[in-house]
Each structure stands twice: as structure tokens, then as C-alpha cells.
């Protein structure tokens, strides 16, 4: 089944009730396409003052309930945890995690590694050396890769994780603020795919033409043969392959932007011999990715841009879109603001019985409407369909008198 089909199938199978106007008007049920704050567990190291400060700010910014916070104690200031120490901490985390939690936000930059694994992968899968390379070989695969699921813990028995990373509180605060500002903003930026002269790190470029074709009408895509991007003020996505990315200070990233560079040690956030993935966040990106141990240049160990962008367009959060784009994430660390969701659908009642819905779509088609007295149904079809185009949509319509209670939007 194609990615586009999977994205839309997931949206049509699940719906959620968004806040409705205070009136007797019908309430719209829009697709549940991304994680909510109540589904996120916030992990904090109480022995790290920066971790406490970041966690407190993030909890307030995202309205994360106190029951969704787990507070650990361990010595800070280290790039890596030993497997034994990590497994002890993970048992604490799992014991404190309610079943409905689907993902983890980690309020620190260090540690970012557990033995040969990244911390984010170890949290998701447990420490398991099958997720590590041997002599540049393949690793265990992620069941979350290219998956339509909205509930990875429930359906796949794993919870993706992302570090709220930065060198100081000011940087992480700015990151969080960008993520919050991105929500439902429908940014109009460009996806930049750079094919560089670095043959060892340029392996993703072989698929850039197909990526641009797949994204036509969804996002503007520019495939450039250059070692760096400069003087652009509309960067929504930036994917490249070099050890060091110059001229980041000349770029302006849109809130919610995803950006990364394929290289061996971008995930060594505080002590990399190459460019740390933190530089992307400092430049204004909202999420990034890098590997913590030698991955060689297997495509499966790095984000596939087409998947990251298409899942993002379908309403996924940053943590979902990025994680679903990496087939073998055992050595890769995900950093950024997990709940950033630039393409979250929204609606408003413009007049009694008249509505405006804003949503992004990865494909064209028709939207059908159905109504019911209860949000659980049964739903009866309405004689009204709406045209859906690739990319941004603004759907304006009036509901007939028989539509009452709850109205659900459906598409193939």
C-alpha cells in the first residue's frame, strides 16, 4: 500500500472532537492525525538544573498534565549512559508511564547515547544490540517506519522519543516557542534538497528527483546541486549530505521546519568531530536527527525526506513524521520539539450552520460528510461532498437542517 494511501487511511479510521462553538450547532469531528499533549510523557532529570528548567517550561507551554511527568535522579553532564544504568532508569520510566502514553519528550541534551544505541532508540525499544552496527552491517528495523498507526505504544509496543535539546535554556525555550507557534500555521515555505559533491554522504540525492515528483502540489521543492544553501528566508525542509553545513546563519527557517545532514556523527550533540545536529536547532529548525555511532552510509539509518514531509503534511507531529521516516533508527538520535504540528487541521463556525475547515492533504479527492446524534455513531451520509486538492485546503460549506449532533468528515 502506498504512503499516500496509508496516511489517508489512518486519517479516515480515527477522528477526534475538537472544541466546538458554545451553541446548539452541530460539532465537527476532524481526523485525528497527530499526537496530543495527553499522549506524551515528559522525562526530567531532577539532578540537572537545566533539565528541570526545560521540563517546567515545556509542561506549561504544552499543557502536559502532571501525571504525564516522570522525574528521575542520576548524575548529569555525561554524553552516554551505560546499558546497566539505563535499564534501571527505563524500568522507573515504564513503571510510571500510563498505558495511554504513546511517546516520550526528554528534557535534556545529555546523555544522548546508551552504549552503541542512541538514547531515543533505547527508550523506544529498550537497550538491544540488534539495533547497533557490526562491521557496517544492517541493524534491526523499526516497526514504526512508514506505519499508518497513530498509536505506536498500543499497536507496536514501542514509544518514540525526542530530546528537547539545546546548549542552554534560552536555546531550548526558543525551540519550544517555535514548535508551539507552528501548530496549524500552514507555513508556505520551501523544501530544499541539496545534492552535494560529498559522494560518501550524498547517497540520499539519488532519490531527490522522485521525492520532488511525489511532493508536487503538496510543497514547493527545490533540488539544488550545491554544497550549501544560503540567503533563503523560507526554509521549511532542508536535507543534505555533508560533514559540515556552512552558511546556516544566512537562512530563515519557518516555525516547524525539519532539517538534517547525513554524516556519521551528527548525533554526538556535545562532542562531535563533525557538525552537531544541535546546529540546526540553533539556526532555527524545530527538529533534527543525527547518528551517535558509525552508521556507514546506509540509507535506512537516516530520514527519507519524502516520508518525513508527507507524514508531516498529513497532520503528524514532528516526532511522528521524523520517526516514521527512518527504517533503522537504533543509532540515531531525534532532537527537537516533539508536538510541533504545522499542518494540524482546524475548523470554525463562521455563521449559524456555516463552517470553514482548513486542512492539508497529500492527495486530491472528495470529502464526504456524515452525521449522528452521538460521536460514536451510527453516522448517516449527508448529500454533500467537497473537493480536496493536494496541499492546503480551505473548505467552506453550509450544513443542511437534518445535520445535528456530530458531523464527521471522511475521505478515501
LOTORLO-356211 format. One line per field, with one value per residue (C-alpha): residue number from 1; residue in three letters; x, y, z. Coordinates in steps of 0.25 Angstrom, whole numbers. Layout:
REM LOTORLO-356211
num <- [NUM|...]
residuo <- [ALA|...]
X <- [X|...]
Y <- [Y|...]
Z <- [Z|...]
//
This chain:
REM LOTORLO-356211
num <- [1|2|3|4|5|6|7|8|9|10|11|12|13|14|15|16|17|18|19|20|21|22|23|24|25|26|27|28|29|30|31|32|33|34|35|36|37|38|39|40|41|42|43|44|45|46|47|48|49|50|51|52|53|54|55|56|57|58|59|60|61|62|63|64|65|66|67|68|69|70|71|72|73|74|75|76|77|78|79|80|81|82|83|84|85|86|87|88|89|90|91|92|93|94|95|96|97|98|99|100|101|102|103|104|105|106|107|108|109|110|111|112|113|114|115|116|117|118|119|120|121|122|123|124|125|126|127|128|129|130|131|132|133|134|135|136|137|138|139|140|141|142|143|144|145|146|147|148|149|150|151|152|153|154|155|156|157|158|159|160|161|162|163|164|165|166|167|168|169|170|171|172|173|174|175|176|177|178|179|180|181|182|183|184|185|186|187|188|189|190|191|192|193|194|195|196|197|198|199|200|201|202|203|204|205|206|207|208|209|210|211|212|213|214|215|216|217|218|219|220|221|222|223|224|225|226|227|228|229|230|231|232|233|234|235|236|237|238|239|240|241|242|243|244|245|246|247|248|249|250|251|252|253|254|255|256|257|258|259|260|261|262|263|264|265|266|267|268|269|270|271|272|273|274|275|276|277|278|279|280|281|282|283|284|285|286|287|288|289|290|291|292|293|294|295|296|297|298|299|300|301|302|303|304|305|306|307|308|309|310|311|312|313|314|315|316|317|318|319|320|321|322|323|324|325|326|327|328|329|330|331|332|333|334|335|336|337|338|339|340|341|342|343|344|345|346|347|348|349|350|351|352|353|354|355|356|357|358|359|360|361|362|363|364|365|366|367|368|369|370|371|372|373|374|375|376|377|378|379|380|381|382|383|384|385|386|387|388|389|390|391|392|393|394|395|396|397|398|399|400|401|402|403|404|405|406|407|408|409|410|411|412]
residuo <- [UNK|UNK|UNK|UNK|UNK|UNK|UNK|UNK|UNK|UNK|UNK|UNK|UNK|UNK|UNK|UNK|UNK|UNK|UNK|UNK|UNK|UNK|UNK|UNK|UNK|UNK|UNK|UNK|UNK|UNK|UNK|UNK|UNK|UNK|UNK|UNK|UNK|UNK|UNK|UNK|UNK|UNK|UNK|UNK|UNK|UNK|UNK|UNK|UNK|UNK|UNK|UNK|UNK|UNK|UNK|UNK|UNK|UNK|UNK|UNK|UNK|UNK|UNK|UNK|UNK|UNK|UNK|UNK|UNK|UNK|UNK|UNK|UNK|UNK|UNK|UNK|UNK|UNK|UNK|UNK|UNK|UNK|UNK|UNK|UNK|UNK|UNK|UNK|UNK|UNK|UNK|UNK|UNK|UNK|UNK|UNK|UNK|UNK|UNK|UNK|UNK|UNK|UNK|UNK|UNK|UNK|UNK|UNK|UNK|UNK|UNK|UNK|UNK|UNK|UNK|UNK|UNK|UNK|UNK|UNK|UNK|UNK|UNK|UNK|UNK|UNK|UNK|UNK|UNK|UNK|UNK|UNK|UNK|UNK|UNK|UNK|UNK|UNK|UNK|UNK|UNK|UNK|UNK|UNK|UNK|UNK|UNK|UNK|UNK|UNK|UNK|UNK|UNK|UNK|UNK|UNK|UNK|UNK|UNK|UNK|UNK|UNK|UNK|UNK|UNK|UNK|UNK|UNK|UNK|UNK|UNK|UNK|UNK|UNK|UNK|UNK|UNK|UNK|UNK|UNK|UNK|UNK|UNK|UNK|UNK|UNK|UNK|UNK|UNK|UNK|UNK|UNK|UNK|UNK|UNK|UNK|UNK|UNK|UNK|UNK|UNK|UNK|UNK|UNK|UNK|UNK|UNK|UNK|UNK|UNK|UNK|UNK|UNK|UNK|UNK|UNK|UNK|UNK|UNK|UNK|UNK|UNK|UNK|UNK|UNK|UNK|UNK|UNK|UNK|UNK|UNK|UNK|UNK|UNK|UNK|UNK|UNK|UNK|UNK|UNK|UNK|UNK|UNK|UNK|UNK|UNK|UNK|UNK|UNK|UNK|UNK|UNK|UNK|UNK|UNK|UNK|UNK|UNK|UNK|UNK|UNK|UNK|UNK|UNK|UNK|UNK|UNK|UNK|UNK|UNK|UNK|UNK|UNK|UNK|UNK|UNK|UNK|UNK|UNK|UNK|UNK|UNK|UNK|UNK|UNK|UNK|UNK|UNK|UNK|UNK|UNK|UNK|UNK|UNK|UNK|UNK|UNK|UNK|UNK|UNK|UNK|UNK|UNK|UNK|UNK|UNK|UNK|UNK|UNK|UNK|UNK|UNK|UNK|UNK|UNK|UNK|UNK|UNK|UNK|UNK|UNK|UNK|UNK|UNK|UNK|UNK|UNK|UNK|UNK|UNK|UNK|UNK|UNK|UNK|UNK|UNK|UNK|UNK|UNK|UNK|UNK|UNK|UNK|UNK|UNK|UNK|UNK|UNK|UNK|UNK|UNK|UNK|UNK|UNK|UNK|UNK|UNK|UNK|UNK|UNK|UNK|UNK|UNK|UNK|UNK|UNK|UNK|UNK|UNK|UNK|UNK|UNK|UNK|UNK|UNK|UNK|UNK|UNK|UNK|UNK|UNK|UNK|UNK|UNK|UNK|UNK|UNK|UNK|UNK|UNK|UNK|UNK|UNK|UNK|UNK|UNK|UNK|UNK|UNK|UNK|UNK|UNK|UNK|UNK|UNK|UNK|UNK|UNK|UNK|UNK|UNK|UNK]
X <- [0|6|10|-1|-12|-6|-7|-21|-26|-20|-28|-41|-40|-39|-45|-45|-54|-49|-54|-67|-74|-83|-96|-106|-99|-94|-80|-70|-61|-48|-38|-29|-15|-5|-1|-7|-1|-8|-2|13|21|31|44|53|66|63|78|81|76|75|66|57|56|53|43|35|35|30|20|13|15|9|-1|4|-3|6|2|10|23|33|45|58|71|84|98|97|107|111|109|106|99|104|94|92|89|80|72|70|65|56|49|46|40|32|26|22|16|1|-3|-9|4|9|23|34|39|53|56|71|83|92|92|89|95|93|105|104|90|84|76|64|64|68|55|47|52|60|75|77|90|82|80|95|104|115|125|116|105|90|82|69|57|47|32|29|35|25|14|0|-2|-6|-3|11|11|-3|-1|14|18|29|29|37|45|51|61|57|72|80|93|85|71|70|72|62|52|53|51|39|33|35|28|16|16|16|3|-7|0|1|14|17|32|40|47|61|68|83|92|106|120|122|120|120|109|101|94|80|81|79|64|62|56|46|43|41|31|24|23|18|6|8|20|29|42|56|66|80|93|101|109|101|88|90|81|67|56|46|53|42|51|66|72|87|99|112|120|119|108|112|104|93|93|88|76|62|54|39|33|32|44|51|66|77|90|95|108|114|114|103|96|108|102|112|125|124|137|127|115|106|91|89|94|81|73|81|79|64|60|49|54|66|73|87|95|103|111|117|105|113|104|92|80|72|79|75|62|56|51|39|33|36|30|17|14|16|7|-4|-4|6|15|30|33|23|28|42|42|33|44|55|56|67|68|75|88|80|76|64|64|54|40|32|18|21|9|9|-2|-12|-26|-35|-49|-58|-73|-74|-89|-100|-99|-87|-73|-59|-49|-34|-26|-14|-15|-5|-14|-26|-40|-54|-58|-71|-79|-88|-96|-100|-106|-94|-79|-79|-90|-96|-94|-103|-97|-101|-103|-91|-77|-65|-54|-40|-27|-13|-6|-14|-29|-39|-53|-65|-79|-93|-99|-114|-124|-124|-110|-110|-101|-88|-83|-71|-62|-58|-49|-43]
Y <- [0|14|24|34|23|19|34|36|22|26|39|33|22|31|44|53|64|78|89|94|107|109|108|97|96|82|79|75|63|65|54|50|51|54|52|61|66|56|45|50|46|57|51|60|58|65|65|74|89|91|79|83|97|92|82|93|102|91|85|99|102|89|88|74|68|65|51|51|55|45|50|43|44|42|49|59|64|51|48|34|24|10|0|-5|9|12|-1|3|17|11|2|14|21|9|7|22|22|21|11|22|29|28|35|42|56|56|69|69|69|60|48|45|31|17|8|7|12|26|29|32|18|11|18|13|-1|-4|-6|-17|-18|-23|-8|-6|-8|-18|-16|-6|-16|-15|-13|-17|-10|-1|-6|9|12|16|12|17|16|27|19|13|8|2|-5|-7|-8|4|18|28|38|52|61|75|79|92|97|106|109|121|112|101|112|117|103|101|114|111|98|104|115|105|98|99|110|104|110|113|110|102|88|89|76|78|69|71|68|59|45|37|46|49|36|41|50|38|39|54|55|44|52|65|58|51|65|72|81|78|86|94|86|91|81|88|83|91|89|99|107|122|135|128|133|122|109|98|86|85|71|70|61|67|67|82|91|105|118|114|127|133|125|127|115|114|110|95|93|80|79|69|65|51|49|39|47|58|51|53|66|72|65|62|63|67|77|74|73|84|94|92|96|107|112|112|98|91|77|69|56|50|37|35|23|20|16|16|22|12|20|12|19|33|40|38|52|48|41|51|62|54|49|64|69|59|65|57|64|65|53|44|49|48|35|29|33|25|10|6|17|9|18|31|42|50|65|76|80|67|73|83|81|91|84|81|82|92|98|109|113|126|127|118|106|111|105|107|95|97|84|79|67|58|55|60|54|57|59|53|57|49|52|45|48|42|44|28|28|21|32|35|41|55|59|68|65|75|75|73|77|73|83|94|93|103|97|106|99|100|88|84|85|70|70|71|66|62|63|55|58|45|43|31]
Z <- [0|-4|7|2|4|17|22|18|23|36|36|32|42|54|58|70|75|74|83|77|78|90|83|79|65|61|65|55|56|49|46|58|51|61|76|87|99|108|100|103|115|119|125|134|142|155|158|145|148|133|131|142|136|122|127|135|123|113|123|124|109|104|116|119|132|144|143|130|136|141|150|150|158|152|150|139|130|122|107|110|120|122|118|132|138|126|128|143|139|128|138|146|134|129|144|143|129|128|117|108|107|92|92|101|101|108|115|114|103|111|111|97|96|103|99|84|83|83|96|87|81|94|101|89|88|101|100|90|82|70|67|66|54|53|42|35|35|35|49|54|47|53|52|53|39|29|38|38|53|62|74|74|88|87|74|72|87|86|89|80|88|85|92|96|93|93|100|110|114|104|92|97|101|87|81|89|85|70|72|79|68|57|61|50|43|30|26|12|12|2|3|-1|-5|-7|-15|-11|-16|-4|-11|2|9|-3|-4|-2|-14|-23|-19|-19|-33|-29|-16|-23|-32|-20|-13|-26|-21|-7|-4|-13|-15|-20|-23|-23|-27|-17|-4|4|3|6|7|8|17|14|19|23|20|18|15|11|12|17|30|32|27|25|24|33|39|26|26|32|36|37|50|50|40|39|35|36|29|26|33|43|56|55|67|76|81|90|85|71|61|51|51|63|59|70|60|52|64|68|53|55|51|60|59|54|54|55|58|70|66|52|43|30|19|19|14|24|36|32|29|16|12|5|16|27|18|14|28|33|22|27|41|48|59|57|66|58|44|47|53|42|32|38|35|45|56|66|65|62|72|69|75|75|79|78|77|66|57|46|37|48|43|49|47|51|50|42|44|49|41|32|34|29|30|28|25|17|9|2|-10|-17|-15|-10|5|9|21|31|43|56|70|77|74|74|63|55|44|33|20|16|2|1|-4|-4|-14|-7|-14|-11|-1|6|6|11|11|13|13|20|27|23|34|37|41|56|67|61|47|42|30|22|11|4]
//
